Amino acid sequence: MTRRNHDLHLRLNDEEFHKLDTLVTKSGLSREAYLRQIISGLQPRNQPPKDYHLMMRQLYHCGNALNQIARKAHALNMVDVQKYDEAVEQYRETVRNINHEVIQPEKIRHGDH
């Protein structure tokens, strides 16, 4: 565990405080975690929508069903295996892209503030 033994006191005017508070609230992080991400060169993302996790769970169930169908189809040689595999890979890529866009913080690029 990282030892954090430096305490920081920061003074903000009302506008700065409300802007920081709004950004922190949208991110779902604590104020400290939000600022640590900024210091680390990351731009915290807004907290995902409330139904995000339910939607992702449903997508994962669909993916599991596709995998089960694929196993049976491969065993029985009843489908165009190449097209099916391409569709499954496209599904996986979609899930990765959604997770990246919604969950992962971005690196801050100079000039993007």
N, C-alpha and C positions, 0 to 999 in steps of 0.2 A: 504494500500500500504506500502511496506517495505521502510523504510527510509534508504537511503545509503548515509551516510555523511562522509565516510572515503575514501579519495583519495589515490590511490596507484601509485607510479611511479616505473617502472620496466625497468632495462637495460638488453638487450639481444644482443648477437653477431649476425652477419649476418645469420649464419646457423640456430640459434635458432629462429630468427625473421621469416625467410622464412618458416621454418617448422610450426611454430604457424600460420602464415598467410595462408598457404596451408590447414591446418586442419580446421581453421575457415571458409575459403571459401567453403570447401567441406561440412561443416555442415549447411551452410546457416544461421548461427547465427551471432550475433554481437560478436566482440572479448570479450566484457564484459560478455555477456550471456554464451559464450563458457567457459570462465574461471570460472564463477559461478557454472556451472554444474560440472566441474572438482573438485572444492572446495567442492561441495555437495556430492562427491563420485560417480558421474555419469560419464559415458563415452559417450559423445555426438556421435550420429550416423551421417553418411553422409546424406546430403539432399536427399530426394527421387528423383528418375528419374522424368523428366518433365512430362511424361505421367502417373505417378502414380495416381494422383487424378482422371484423366479421367477413368483409369482402375477400380479404386475403385468405382466410381460412377456407372459404368456399372455393376459391381458385385452387388452393392446394388439394382439396378433395377432388376437384375436377382432374387435376394432374394425376392423382393417384388412380382414379378410374381409368384415365387414358393409359397409364402404365399397365394396369391389369388387362385391359383390352389388347394392348400391344403384345403382352406375353402370350395370350391365347392366339392372337392372329399370327404371330411368328410360328408358334407350334403347329397350327393348322394350315399355314401358308394360304390364308383366305383374303388377304388384303394386299394392296400395293405397299409393301414394307417401306420403300424409300420415301414415298409421299407421306406416309403416316409418321415416319421418323422426322421428316422435315416439319410437319405440323406440330409435333411434340416439342421440337427445338424452338420453334417460333413461340409456342406457349411459354416455355421456360424463359426465353428472352424477354417476353412481355412482363412476366412476373419480376424479373431482375430490374427492368427499366422502371416499373412502378415503384419498387422498393427504393431504387436509387433516387428517383425524383421526389418521393414523399419523405423518406426517412433520413437518408445520409446527408450530413452537412457538406457544404461545398467549400473548396479552397477559395480564399479571398484573393482576387486578382487586383493588382494595383490599378486604381482609377475606377473601381466598381463601387465605391462607397456611397 
